[in-house]
């Protein structure tokens, strides 16, 4: 969802309605359980391209436009130039040590040009003139280069942050780059419908298919005003006629045509009809890409964020540019709502996933998504800039690892370190609630912390709690970036490496080793202590894990969650946090008859027990505990089977054993959110935990 960076009341209101209040899970667009999704991995090298400390610091939205017009997968070359288009943009300076910033300007749009096909900061120039790169207050949509001109649409917004007018922007390409000083705007073109039921806007994704059929396809969404539900629609135009826009009043003929579900019509109003919908639950920026290799060769891949804003990046597959598209397949779960939970008081969200075909590699599609905060300024530059992942077009995702070990062999054990010996013992003392509760070593590189386990022990994994885990005032900027775990039978070595991590940004590293290993001494060796120029290593806790006496795993922990409403806070029910009564819960104030939230476990699991932590577990009054609810399961996120029901609950925690069943999706359907004596019918769920049957 495109929003102002620091909007509070309006932004929060928009978030509340953005996920379809009262809507049931879509039957056509939910995640498929039949095929493993394509594998996805972080593309940190592209994320780092936009990690800046001066000038352009972050922005809302990101579109890429190859200036030579070649937008096929991996078509960019070392001599190519790519234009990036952004909307609301923060300009200023950032501290290279902790990434806090001083904002000196705010623009409704900006741009950048990258020379080549690699994320080299030295070959990227950012354009942030006063008044914006497009000399307007419009929020920008996608663009396309045709001949010696770049075209893009943008829109003016009303008091509810919805599009009130769509404009066409054009600027000449001079010497291979856009001439920003010569941008032209054609105001109020006919790519928008506004009435009492829908707002339909085209331009949020552009695909040039002219080499195949002569047309450029321009995607949009139908926004149902009753519940802010977003559905995918499409128009097309001959490539040479792109700038011949329809007029809002239909006073002039235009070569643009709009898909009705059965034919291409000159009448934009056909996009209002259900038959015109290609896919549901999409985001307000997205992409469709022709795929030439891998599992979906010859198909068209739609990439989007499910339900506008959630942790779920999904793709759907179509036979033609106008579908039909398959059910959505979740391929990546955005970690930022969990990573930045302490920094933003649980108000971080992800949105607007899309592919960047020309900058992709053979066999891998480059996908971006945006990160933002509800209701306040980010503390550092880590929020409000794009993130990138690679989607492997050939390789399916692997099965999640076995349940991780839980017994901490390092608890209370003696430590030694290369630097910071006075604080080394804090890394094994079990205390991490404060930023200062850990080992601190000022060393530019190669700092190490060693733990004596007392005897040779079998080790199955390890856990590192970084600075952000304890609520660092600098977010994740001081989290350990590059490190390894080493083992030895003697205190002075020799040491053998059993695991290494590079490019970490997360607050918690929780790793299971491929195979158990045995050793008495375990060493954490840090080679890059932070995300910044700060040279101090900060580790709150270093835990060495064994599977001896391991408790049953919570299958729902950190798994993606969707809900019928208040979707931006749904992830709290799987984040294992229960300290703040207002910020650590899914709070759904919709008040309608039934509400639900669903957890995707990632694959099918045997389930024999579940736990629900209600309002009283979070410190609120018992009358606010969820009263009546049903546990449901599904194999496809479409058809649901009731597994357990609870009536007139008054307990802070529901912990129930159920007959064993197998499912990938688990849903809590709530029919009575609070006691009858409470006037405000707000649902509050702090945690939903799911466990395998006892003895497994």
C-alpha positions in Angstrom: 0.0 0.0 0.0 1.4 3.3 -0.9 1.2 5.7 2.0 2.8 8.8 3.3 5.9 7.9 5.3 4.9 9.3 8.6 1.1 9.6 8.4 -0.5 8.6 11.6 -4.2 8.9 11.8 -4.9 8.5 8.1 -2.3 5.8 7.7 -3.6 3.8 10.6 -7.2 4.2 9.3 -6.1 3.0 5.9 -4.3 0.0 7.3 -7.4 -1.0 9.3 -9.5 -1.2 6.2 -6.9 -2.5 3.8 -7.3 -6.3 4.2 -11.0 -6.9 3.5 -13.1 -6.6 6.7 -15.5 -9.5 6.9 -14.1 -11.2 3.9 -13.7 -15.0 3.8 -10.6 -16.6 2.4 -10.7 -16.4 -1.4 -11.3 -19.7 -3.1 -9.3 -18.9 -6.2 -6.3 -17.1 -4.8 -5.1 -18.9 -1.8 -1.8 -20.7 -1.5 -1.5 -24.0 -3.3 -0.6 -27.1 -1.2 0.0 -29.4 -4.2 3.4 -28.1 -5.4 6.3 -26.9 -3.3 6.8 -23.2 -3.9 9.8 -22.1 -5.8 12.8 -21.5 -3.6 13.4 -17.9 -2.4 16.6 -16.5 -0.8 17.5 -13.0 0.3 19.2 -10.8 -2.3 21.3 -8.7 0.2 23.5 -7.3 -2.5 20.5 -5.5 -4.0 19.1 -4.5 -0.6 22.4 -2.9 0.2 22.3 -0.7 -2.9 19.6 1.4 -1.2 21.3 1.5 2.2 22.5 5.1 2.1 23.7 7.7 4.5 23.3 10.9 2.6 20.8 12.5 0.1 18.2 9.8 -0.8 17.7 7.8 2.4 14.6 5.8 1.7 11.3 5.8 -0.2 7.9 4.3 -0.6 7.6 2.0 -3.6 10.1 1.1 -6.3 9.7 0.4 -10.0 12.5 -0.3 -12.4 12.4 0.8 -16.0 15.1 -0.4 -18.5 15.9 2.7 -20.5 16.7 0.6 -23.6 13.2 -0.9 -23.5 14.5 -4.5 -23.0 12.6 -5.8 -20.0 12.9 -9.5 -20.4 14.4 -11.7 -17.6 18.2 -11.0 -17.3 18.2 -8.8 -20.4 20.2 -6.0 -18.7 23.9 -5.9 -19.6 27.0 -4.2 -18.2 26.2 -1.2 -20.5 22.5 -1.0 -19.7 20.9 1.8 -17.8 17.9 1.3 -15.5 15.7 4.0 -14.1 14.1 3.5 -10.7 10.9 5.3 -9.8 10.0 6.0 -6.1 7.1 7.8 -4.4 7.3 9.5 -1.0 11.0 10.0 -0.3 13.1 10.9 2.7 16.1 13.1 2.1 18.8 13.9 4.7 21.9 12.4 6.4 22.3 9.3 8.5 24.9 8.4 11.1 27.1 5.6 9.6 27.5 4.0 13.1 23.9 3.7 14.2 21.8 4.7 11.1 19.8 7.3 13.0 19.1 10.1 10.6 18.4 13.8 10.2 15.7 14.5 7.7 16.3 17.7 5.6 13.7 17.1 2.9 10.6 15.1 2.0 9.4 14.6 -1.6 6.3 12.9 -3.0 8.5 11.2 -5.7 12.1 10.7 -6.6 14.2 8.6 -9.0 17.6 7.0 -9.6 19.6 5.7 -12.5 21.8 2.5 -12.3 24.5 2.0 -14.9 25.0 -1.7 -15.6 23.3 -4.8 -14.3 25.0 -5.2 -10.9 24.0 -3.4 -7.6 27.1 -1.2 -7.5 26.5 1.9 -5.4 29.3 3.7 -7.3 27.3 3.3 -10.5 24.0 4.6 -9.1 22.9 8.2 -9.1 19.8 9.4 -7.1 17.6 12.3 -8.3 16.0 14.3 -5.5 15.3 17.8 -6.7 13.0 20.2 -4.8 9.5 19.5 -5.9 10.3 15.8 -6.8 11.8 14.1 -9.8 8.5 14.4 -11.6 7.9 18.0 -10.6 4.6 17.2 -8.9 3.0 15.9 -5.7 1.8 12.7 -7.4 2.5 9.3 -6.1 4.1 7.3 -8.9 3.1 4.1 -10.7 5.0 1.9 -13.1 6.8 3.2 -16.2 8.1 2.1 -19.6 10.7 3.4 -22.1 9.5 3.6 -25.7 12.0 4.9 -28.2 13.6 8.0 -26.7 10.9 8.7 -24.1 10.1 7.4 -20.7 6.4 7.2 -19.8 4.9 6.7 -16.3 1.6 7.3 -14.6 1.1 8.9 -11.2 -1.9 9.8 -9.2 -3.1 12.6 -7.0 -4.7 11.3 -3.8 -7.8 12.4 -1.8 -8.2 12.8 2.0 -8.7 9.0 2.3 -5.4 8.3 0.4 -7.3 7.0 -2.6 -6.5 8.0 -6.2 -8.5 11.1 -7.2 -6.8 11.7 -10.6 -4.4 9.8 -12.8 -1.7 11.7 -14.7 0.6 10.7 -17.5 4.3 11.8 -17.2 6.8 11.8 -20.0 10.4 12.8 -20.2 13.0 12.5 -23.0 15.9 10.2 -22.9 19.0 12.2 -23.7 22.4 10.6 -23.9 20.9 7.4 -22.6 19.5 8.9 -19.4 16.2 10.7 -18.6 16.2 14.4 -18.9 14.5 15.2 -15.6 14.4 18.9 -16.4 12.1 18.3 -19.3 9.4 16.2 -17.6 5.9 16.8 -19.0 2.6 16.0 -17.3 -0.7 15.3 -19.0 -3.2 15.8 -16.3 -6.3 13.6 -15.7 -6.1 10.7 -18.2 -8.8 8.1 -18.4 -7.3 5.3 -16.4 -9.4 5.8 -13.3 -13.0 4.9 -12.2 -14.4 6.5 -9.0 -17.9 5.8 -7.8 -19.8 4.9 -4.6 -18.7 1.2 -4.8 -15.3 1.0 -6.5 -12.1 2.8 -7.3 -10.4 1.2 -10.2 -6.9 2.5 -11.2 -4.6 1.2 -14.0 -0.8 1.7 -14.1 0.5 -0.2 -11.0 2.3 -2.7 -13.2 3.3 -2.6 -16.8 4.4 -5.6 -19.0 5.7 -5.2 -22.5 4.5 -8.2 -24.5 4.8 -6.5 -27.9 7.4 -8.9 -29.2 4.8 -11.7 -28.8 1.5 -10.0 -29.7 2.2 -6.3 -30.3 0.7 -5.1 -27.0 1.8 -3.5 -23.7 -0.3 -4.7 -20.8 -1.1 -2.3 -18.1 -2.3 -3.8 -14.8 -4.5 -2.1 -12.2 -6.6 -3.0 -9.2 -10.3 -2.7 -8.3 -10.6 -1.3 -4.8 -13.9 -2.3 -3.2 -14.7 0.7 -0.9 -16.8 -1.3 1.5 -13.8 -3.4 2.6 -10.8 -2.1 0.7 -10.4 -5.4 -1.0 -8.0 -5.3 -4.0 -8.6 -7.3 -7.2 -6.4 -7.5 -10.3 -7.6 -6.0 -13.6 -5.8 -5.3 -16.9 -5.8 -3.1 -19.9 -3.7 -3.2 -23.1 -2.5 -0.9 -25.8 -0.3 -1.2 -29.0 3.2 -0.3 -27.9 3.4 2.6 -30.4 0.2 4.1 -29.1 0.9 4.0 -25.4 0.8 7.8 -25.0 -2.6 8.0 -26.8 -4.4 7.9 -23.5 -8.2 7.7 -23.1 -10.0 10.8 -21.7 -12.0 10.5 -18.5 -15.2 11.7 -20.3 -14.6 9.4 -23.3 -14.7 12.4 -25.6 -12.0 11.1 -27.8 -11.4 7.6 -29.2 -8.3 5.8 -28.0 -6.5 2.6 -28.8 -6.6 1.5 -25.2 -8.7 -1.5 -24.4 -9.9 -2.9 -21.1 -10.5 -6.6 -20.3 -14.1 -7.5 -19.5 -13.5 -11.1 -18.8 -14.4 -12.2 -22.3 -13.3 -9.4 -24.6 -11.2 -6.2 -24.9 -13.5 -3.2 -24.6 -12.9 0.5 -25.2 -15.1 1.1 -22.2 -13.1 1.3 -18.9 -16.3 0.6 -16.9 -16.1 -3.1 -17.7 -13.3 -3.3 -15.2 -15.8 -2.8 -12.4 -17.4 -6.2 -13.1 -16.5 -9.4 -11.3 -15.9 -11.1 -14.6 -13.0 -8.8 -15.3 -11.1 -9.8 -12.1 -7.9 -11.8 -12.9 -6.9 -12.4 -9.3 -8.0 -11.4 -5.8 -6.2 -10.2 -2.6 -3.4 -8.4 -4.5 -1.3 -5.4 -3.5 -1.4 -1.9 -4.9 1.9 -2.4 -6.7 2.7 -5.7 -8.5 4.2 -7.2 -11.6 3.5 -9.7 -14.3 6.5 -11.3 -16.0 6.8 -13.6 -19.1 8.9 -16.6 -17.9 11.1 -18.4 -20.4 12.8 -21.1 -18.2 12.2 -23.5 -15.4 8.9 -24.9 -14.1 6.8 -22.2 -15.5 8.5 -21.7 -18.9 6.0 -20.2 -21.4 3.8 -18.8 -18.6 3.2 -15.4 -17.0 4.1 -14.9 -13.4 2.2 -12.5 -11.2 4.1 -11.3 -8.1 2.3 -9.4 -5.3 1.9 -9.1 -1.5 -1.2 -10.9 -0.3 -3.9 -8.7 1.1 -2.1 -5.5 0.3 0.0 -5.6 3.5 1.1 -8.8 5.1 4.2 -10.9 5.6 3.2 -13.1 2.6 4.9 -12.6 -0.8 3.0 -14.7 -3.3 3.1 -15.6 -7.0 0.4 -16.9 -9.3 0.8 -18.4 -12.8 -1.2 -17.5 -15.9 -1.3 -19.0 -19.4 -1.8 -15.5 -21.0 -1.2 -11.9 -19.8 -4.9 -11.7 -18.9 -5.0 -15.1 -17.1 -6.6 -17.1 -16.0 -4.1 -17.1 -13.0 -3.6 -20.0 -10.6 -4.2 -19.9 -6.9 -1.5 -17.8 -5.1 1.6 -19.6 -3.9 3.4 -18.1 -0.9 7.2 -18.2 -1.6 8.6 -15.8 1.1 7.6 -14.7 4.6 8.9 -11.1 5.2 10.8 -11.1 8.5 10.8 -7.4 9.2 7.7 -7.2 11.4 9.5 -9.6 13.7 13.0 -8.1 13.3 11.9 -4.5 14.0 9.2 -5.4 16.6 11.0 -3.7 19.5 12.0 -0.7 17.5 8.6 0.1 16.2 6.4 -1.2 19.0 5.1 -3.9 16.7 4.0 -1.6 14.0 6.3 -2.6 11.1 4.7 -4.0 7.9 5.6 -5.2 4.4 3.9 -4.4 1.2 4.1 -4.0 -2.6 6.1 -7.0 -3.8 7.0 -7.0 -7.5 9.6 -8.4 -9.9 12.4 -6.6 -11.7 12.9 -8.8 -14.8 15.7 -7.1 -16.6 17.9 -6.9 -13.5 17.3 -10.6 -12.8 19.7 -13.4 -13.6 19.2 -16.4 -15.8 17.0 -18.8 -13.8 16.4 -16.3 -11.0 13.8 -13.6 -10.7 14.7 -10.5 -8.6 11.8 -9.5 -6.4 11.5 -6.4 -4.2 9.1 -5.4 -1.4 8.8 -2.4 0.8 9.0 -2.0 4.6 7.2 0.8 6.5 5.9 1.7 9.9 2.4 2.6 11.1 1.9 5.7 13.1 5.3 7.2 13.7 8.8 8.0 12.3 11.2 5.1 11.9 14.2 5.4 14.3 16.8 4.5 11.7 17.1 4.2 7.9 16.5 0.5 8.0 12.8 1.0 7.7 11.3 2.7 4.7 13.6 1.3 2.0 13.1 -1.7 -0.3 14.2 -5.2 0.4 15.1 -7.8 -2.3 14.9 -11.6 -2.6 15.8 -14.0 -5.4 13.0 -16.3 -6.6 14.6 -19.4 -8.2 12.7 -20.4 -11.3 14.1 -23.9 -11.4 14.4 -25.1 -7.8 11.6 -25.8 -5.4 11.8 -24.8 -1.8 13.3 -27.4 0.5 11.4 -28.9 3.4 11.8 -27.0 6.6 14.4 -28.4 9.0 13.5 -30.7 11.9 12.3 -29.2 15.1 15.1 -27.3 16.6 16.9 -28.3 19.8 16.0 -26.4 23.0 18.4 -27.4 25.9 21.0 -24.6 26.4 24.3 -26.3 27.3 26.0 -22.9 27.7 23.8 -21.6 30.4 25.9 -20.3 33.3 29.1 -21.8 31.9 32.4 -20.0 32.1 33.5 -17.9 29.2 36.7 -16.3 27.8 37.1 -13.7 25.0 39.6 -11.9 22.9 38.3 -8.5 24.0 35.7 -7.4 26.5 36.4 -10.1 29.1 34.7 -8.0 31.8 31.4 -8.5 30.0 31.9 -12.0 28.5 30.0 -13.8 31.2 26.9 -11.8 30.4 26.6 -13.9 27.1 25.7 -17.0 29.1 23.9 -15.6 32.1 20.4 -15.9 30.7 19.7 -12.2 30.9 19.0 -10.2 27.8 16.1 -7.8 28.5 18.2 -4.7 28.2 20.5 -3.5 25.5 23.5 -3.6 27.9 22.9 -7.2 29.1 25.5 -8.8 26.8 29.1 -9.3 25.8 30.6 -6.1 24.4 34.0 -6.1 22.6 35.5 -3.2 20.8 37.4 -4.8 17.9 37.2 -4.0 14.2 37.2 -7.7 13.3 38.0 -11.2 14.6 36.6 -10.8 18.1 35.7 -14.1 19.7 33.9 -15.5 22.7 34.6 -19.1 23.9 32.4 -21.2 26.2 33.6 -24.2 28.2 30.7 -26.7 28.4 32.5 -28.6 31.2 32.6 -31.9 29.4 32.3 -33.2 25.8 28.7 -32.7 24.9 26.6 -33.5 21.8 25.6 -30.2 20.1 22.6 -29.9 17.7 22.5 -26.2 17.1 23.0 -22.7 18.6 21.3 -19.4 19.2 22.7 -15.9 19.1 20.7 -13.0 20.5 22.0 -9.8 18.9 21.7 -6.2 20.1 18.3 -5.6 18.6 16.8 -8.5 20.5 17.2 -6.5 23.7 15.5 -3.5 22.3 18.5 -1.6 21.0 17.6 2.1 20.4 19.2 1.7 17.0 17.1 -1.1 15.7 19.1 -3.8 13.9 22.0 -1.5 13.0 24.2 -3.0 15.7 23.3 -6.6 15.1 26.2 -8.9 14.3 26.5 -9.2 10.6 29.2 -11.9 9.8 30.2 -14.6 12.3 31.0 -18.3 12.6 30.7 -21.0 15.2 33.8 -23.1 15.9 34.4 -26.2 18.1 37.5 -27.7 19.9 38.3 -30.4 22.4 40.9 -28.1 24.1 40.6 -24.5 25.3 43.3 -23.2 22.9 42.2 -25.1 19.8 42.7 -26.2 17.1 39.3 -25.0 16.1 37.0 -26.4 13.4 34.2 -24.3 11.9 30.7 -26.0 11.9 28.6 -23.1 10.7 29.1 -19.6 9.3 26.6 -16.7 8.8 27.2 -13.7 6.5 24.9 -10.7 5.9 22.8 -11.3 9.0 20.5 -8.4 9.9 18.0 -10.2 12.2 17.8 -9.9 16.0 17.9 -13.6 16.6 20.0 -16.3 14.9 18.6 -19.7 15.6 20.3 -22.4 13.7 20.1 -26.2 13.6 23.3 -27.9 12.5 23.0 -30.4 9.6 24.2 -33.2 11.9 24.9 -33.3 15.7 28.6 -32.7 16.6 30.5 -33.3 19.9 32.9 -30.9 21.6 33.7 -29.4 25.0 34.6 -25.8 23.8 32.4 -23.7 21.5 33.6 -20.4 20.1 31.7 -17.6 18.5 34.0 -15.8 16.1 32.8 -12.4 14.8 34.3 -11.0 11.6 31.9 -8.1 11.0 30.3 -6.8 14.2 27.5 -4.5 12.9 25.7 -3.4 9.9 27.5 0.0 10.0 31.0 1.4 10.6 30.6 0.7 14.3 33.4 -1.7 15.3 32.0 -3.0 18.6 30.6 -6.5 18.9 27.4 -6.8 21.0 26.0 -10.2 21.8 23.3 -10.4 24.4 23.3 -14.3 24.6 25.2 -17.1 23.1 23.4 -20.4 23.6 24.7 -23.8 22.6 21.8 -26.2 22.1 21.3 -29.9 22.5 18.2 -32.0 21.7 18.4 -33.8 25.1 15.0 -33.3 26.8 13.8 -31.0 24.0 10.2 -29.9 24.4 7.7 -30.3 21.5 8.2 -27.6 18.9 5.6 -24.8 18.4 4.9 -25.4 14.8 3.4 -22.0 14.4 6.4 -20.0 15.7 7.2 -17.2 13.3 5.0 -18.6 10.6 3.1 -16.2 8.4 -0.4 -15.2 9.4 -3.3 -13.7 7.5 -6.6 -12.4 9.0 -10.0 -11.1 8.0 -9.2 -7.7 9.4 -6.4 -5.8 11.2 -4.0 -7.9 9.1 -1.0 -5.6 10.0 -1.0 -6.9 13.6 -1.8 -10.6 12.8 1.9 -11.6 12.9 1.9 -11.0 16.7 0.1 -14.3 17.3 3.2 -16.3 16.2 6.0 -14.0 17.4 6.3 -15.5 21.0 6.1 -12.0 22.5 3.8 -11.4 25.5 5.0 -8.3 27.3 2.9 -5.4 26.1 -0.9 -5.5 26.5 -1.6 -3.3 23.4 1.3 -4.1 21.1 1.9 -7.8 21.3 -1.5 -9.0 20.2 -3.7 -9.2 17.2 -6.4 -6.6 18.0 -9.4 -6.6 15.7 -11.9 -3.9 16.5 -14.1 -4.7 13.5 -17.0 -5.9 15.7 -18.7 -7.9 13.0 -20.2 -11.4 13.5 -17.2 -13.6 13.1 -13.5 -12.9 12.8 -10.6 -15.2 11.9 -6.9 -15.6 11.6 -5.0 -18.3 9.8 -1.5 -19.6 10.1 0.5 -21.2 7.3 2.7 -23.9 8.8 4.7 -24.1 5.6 4.0 -27.8 5.0 1.7 -30.5 6.4 2.2 -31.5 10.0 0.6 -33.9 12.5 -1.2 -31.8 15.2 -2.4 -32.9 18.5 -2.5 -29.8 20.8 -3.0 -26.1 20.5 -2.6 -23.1 22.9 -4.4 -19.8 22.7 -3.3 -16.9 24.9 -6.1 -14.4 25.4 -6.3 -10.8 26.7 -5.8 -11.7 30.4 -2.5 -13.4 29.5 -1.4 -10.1 28.2 -2.3 -8.3 31.4 -5.9 -7.1 30.6 -9.2 -7.8 32.3 -10.6 -11.3 32.1 -13.8 -10.0 30.5 -11.8 -9.4 27.4 -10.8 -13.0 27.0 -12.0 -14.6 23.7 -15.3 -16.3 24.7 -16.4 -18.6 21.8 -14.1 -19.9 19.1 -13.4 -22.8 16.8 -10.0 -24.4 15.7 -10.1 -25.3 12.1 -7.7 -26.9 9.6 -7.2 -27.0 5.9 -4.9 -28.6 3.3 -5.4 -25.9 0.7 -6.5 -22.7 2.6 -9.9 -23.1 1.0 -12.0 -25.8 2.6 -11.9 -25.8 6.4 -12.6 -28.6 8.9 -13.6 -28.0 12.5 -11.2 -29.7 14.9 -12.2 -28.2 18.3 -14.7 -25.7 19.7 -14.7 -23.7 22.9 -17.7 -22.0 24.4 -17.9 -19.5 27.2 -14.2 -19.4 27.8 -13.1 -17.4 30.8 -9.5 -18.5 31.1 -6.4 -16.5 30.2 -4.9 -19.4 28.4 -6.6 -22.2 26.4 -4.4 -25.3 26.3 -6.2 -28.2 24.6 -5.3 -31.7 23.4 -7.3 -32.7 20.3 -7.6 -35.9 18.2 -4.6 -36.0 15.9 -5.0 -34.5 12.5 -2.7 -33.5 9.6 -2.8 -30.0 8.0 -0.8 -27.2 6.6 -3.1 -24.4 7.6 -4.7 -23.8 11.0 -7.4 -21.2 11.6 -9.0 -19.7 14.7 -12.6 -18.7 13.9 -13.9 -16.4 16.6 -17.6 -16.0 17.0 -17.8 -14.2 20.4 -14.8 -12.0 21.1 -15.5 -10.8 24.7 -18.0 -11.3 27.5 -21.5 -10.0 27.1 -21.0 -7.3 29.6 -18.3 -5.6 27.4 -19.8 -3.1 24.9 -16.8 -2.9 22.6 -16.6 -6.2 20.7 -12.9 -6.2 20.0 -11.0 -9.5 19.4 -7.6 -9.8 21.2 -5.4 -12.8 20.6 -1.9 -12.7 21.9 -0.5 -16.1 20.8 -1.7 -19.1 18.8 0.6 -22.1 19.3 0.3 -25.4 17.5 2.1 -28.6 18.6 2.5 -32.1 17.4 0.9 -35.0 19.3 2.6 -36.0 22.5 5.3 -38.5 22.1 6.3 -37.4 18.6 
